[in-house]
């Protein structure tokens, strides 16, 4: 029997069909779920929003990660999957040009932009419906307002060498878009999408990074075995401010 090579690669990308992880670059994906966590940094409390992204179906003989590794009967993902931070730095309460911004407000605004790009007004529709921010996040995962909505994302990463395996690990994040551009776009808005640039969008530990609005430490909560997001505990989540009006957020 001859050794087959053609069947082991995805002809359109040159990527082995055995690769299950979502790669960096410009990728068309859907959001399966989201997760919010927080950690202390020298400059204050930082919050991370992670998106569980899945590429379009790979096809052929591809076998993705299990949808739930504890429930194999649910089957496998049809596309490559990855936990992707919504930006390289996280969110913190801050003041900029005399205006005050909150981590919660920035996260809600990000999700509003994401939903709108996918054709949903869900974030505004649920204004005032929940008592806490964690209820809002739980409802997003339960309602799935952008289920199976594929749009294009520009994905970068924090690259770290793993001394145990000898390989480089990539902790994924959406890139910081250039002025007037966006980090995700539907097919009608692709002209606004920031183009992937390996030099700008791959950060290596120990090297200088492009200066963010605030100097946030990069933290990643990837579960490397399954490449899916872990749920945050109640202690990791936080209450939404009583005076936060979702309708008042910038579109």
N, C-alpha and C positions, 0 to 999 in steps of 0.2 A: 504493500500500500504506500502510495506517495504522500509526502508531507504537504498539506494544503496551506498556503499562505494568504491567498486572496480572500478566503472566507473569514480570516481573523482580523481584518481591518475594515473600518468604515470608509468607503471609497471617497465620500464627499469631504471628509475632514482629515483622513490619514491617521486617525486615532484608533487604537486597538479597541475592538468591541468588548474586550475584557475589562477596560477601565470603567469603573462605576462612579468615580468621583467627578463632580462638576469642575471643569477647568477654568482658568482665568481667561480673560478676553471678552469679546462681545458674544453674549449667549442669549438665545430666546428661551425663556423659562416661564413657569407658573409658580405661584406661591402655595405651598401645601399648608404651612402654619407659620406662626410667629412666636417669638419668645422675648421677654424683657428681663434683664438682670442688672445688678448694680454692684459697684465696688468703690472703695475709698482710694483716692489718689492724693498726692501732696497738695494739689490745688482744689480739692473738694470732691464731693460725691459725683461719680460718673455713672451714667446709665447706658446700657447697650441694648439695641434692638437688633435681633437676628431674624433673618428670613430663611425658612427652609425651602430652598428653590429646587425645582426639577426641570431639566431640559425637555425638549420635545422628544417623543419616542425615538430610540435609536434604531429599532427594528432588527431584522436578521435574527441572529442567535444570541442577542444581548440579554444578559440577566443582571438586573439592577439589584441594589440592596433590598432587603425585605422591608415592606411597608412598616411592619412591626416585628422586630427580631424575636419577640416573645410570643408572637402569634403568626407562625409561618403560613397558616392557612389563608391569611389575607393576601398572600401573593407578594410579588416584587414590583418595585417601581419600573416603569417602562423607559424612563430616561435617567440620565446621570443626575445625581443629587448632591447637595452641599449645603452646609449652614453658612450663611453669608451675612456679615454685619452690614447694617444699612449705611454706614460710613466708616472711614478708617479710624475715627477717634472716639466715638461715643458722644454723649450729650451731657451737659451740666448747666445748672443755673448760672446765668451770666448777664452782664450789662454791656451793651455795645452801642456807641454813639448816643448815649443817654437813654436808650430803651432797654428795658429788662426782659429777659427771655428765660423760660423755665425748661428743664429737660422734658417734663411731661408735655408741655405745649409743643415743643419741637418734634417729639415722637408722634403725637396726634396729627400734627400738620404733615409730617412725612407720610403717614398712612392715608391721610386725606388726598394728598397728591397722587399716591400710588393707586388708590381706588378710582380717582377721576381718570387716570390714564387708562384704566381697565374698563371705563364706562360705568362706574358705580358711584353713587352719591351717599353711600352707606354711612360714612362718618358724620355727615350733617343730619342724616335721617334719624340717627340714634341720639341726637343731642338731648341731654337731660334724662336719659333713660336709665343710666347707671349711677350708683352711689360712689363707686370707687374706680380708680384707674384699672386695677386688676380685673374688675368685672367687665370693663370695656375691652381689655385684651382677650379675656376668656370668650366674650361674645363674638369677637372677630374670628376666633378659631372655630367657634361653634356654628356661626352663621355662614362663614365662608363666602363673603360677598364677591370675591374675585376668583372663585373656584374655576380651575381649568382655563383661566384667561392668560394666554401666552403673550408677553411683550418682551422687548429686548433690553437687556441689562449690560452695562459695562462693569466688569468684575476685575478687581485687582486683588492683591494679597500681601500679607506679611510673611515673608519667607524666613524659616528657621531651619538650621541644619540639625538633624536628629543623630546624635552621636551613637545611639544604641543601634539604629537600623542602618546608618550610613547614608540615608537619603535625606532630601530636603522636604520639609513639611510646609504646606501652603495654607495659611489661615485667611479665608476669603473675606473680602469686603467690597461693597460698591464703591466706586471711585468718587473722589470729590470732583464734581463737574467744573469745567471752566466757566467763566462769567458768560451768562446768556445761554448756557447749555444745560443739559440734564443728564442724570445718571441712569435713567430708564425711559423708554419711549415705546408707544405703540407704533404700528406700521405707518400711520399718517404723520408722525412727528419724528421720524428717524433722522431728519436733517439737523435736529437739535441735540442729538445724542453725542456725548463726549466720546471721541475715538480712543480706543485702547492704545496705550503706549507703555511698553515693558519698562522703559527707563523711569517713567514717572509713577507707574502704578504698582510696581513690585518693590516693597520695602524689605530690606534685609536687616535682620537684627544686628545692631552694632554700627549701622551706617546712618547718616543723617537723612531725615525725612523732610519733604516739603512742609513748611511751617503751617500748622492748622490755626483756626481762629483761637483756640485755646490748646495748650499743650497737654493732650490726654495720653495717658499710658494705654497701650494696646493690650487688651485682654481678650482671650478667645475661649469660649465654652464648648468647643466641638467635642462630641463624643466620637473619638477616632474610629472605634470599632464599627459602629453602624452608620457614621457620617450623618447622623440626624441630631436634632436639637433636644436637649434635656429640658424638662419642664422646670420653671423656677419655683422655689418654695414660697410660701406666704411671706416669709421674712425678707425675701429678695424683691418682692413687689412693694408698691407704695400707693398711698391714697391719692386720688386726683384732688387738686385744690378745689374747695367749694366754690371759688369765684371763677373757675375756668369755664368759659362759654365756648363750646366747640364752634358755634356759628360765627364767633368773633375772630377765628383764626384766618389768616390770609389764605386765599385760594392759591 
